[in-house]
Amino acid sequence: MAYRSFEELDVWQKGCRSAVKTYEILRDCKDYGLKDQMTRSAVSIPSNIAEGAERDSQAEFARFLHIAKGSAAELRTQVYIAQQVDLISPQTKSELMTELKIISSMLHALIKAVKSST
């Protein structure tokens, strides 16, 4: 697992783009509780990838990747709820779900790679 910086990781880049997209989608949302929860979950994904990558051990990196994966699952749940209460469209839900499932899959693969390199 050779990389120089977390910014080089495709999953971190996708996580950042997903967080920005979440903010853009919810820009005019008046449900401040769900909006806050969704944006926190979205930001948590790339933030935990970055924090874990900067730790001094592969075990710590894997632990933070697991946290990021959990945040992706949390955001998927919130996206589902947001669509059910008509805060986002079915198409937006579908797009976000596809992105988040890809991110989760990438995190799963990275976790396996990090664990096998120890």
VENSUL-V648048 format. One record per run of one state. SS is the DSSP state (H for helix, E for strand, - for the rest). FROM is the first residue (numbers start at 0). LEN is the number of residues. Records with the same first field share a line. If there is no record, write none. Layout:
SS=FROM-LEN + FROM-LEN
This chain:
-=0-5 + 8-1 + 25-6 + 53-4 + 84-5 + 116-2
H=5-3 + 9-16 + 31-22 + 57-27 + 89-27
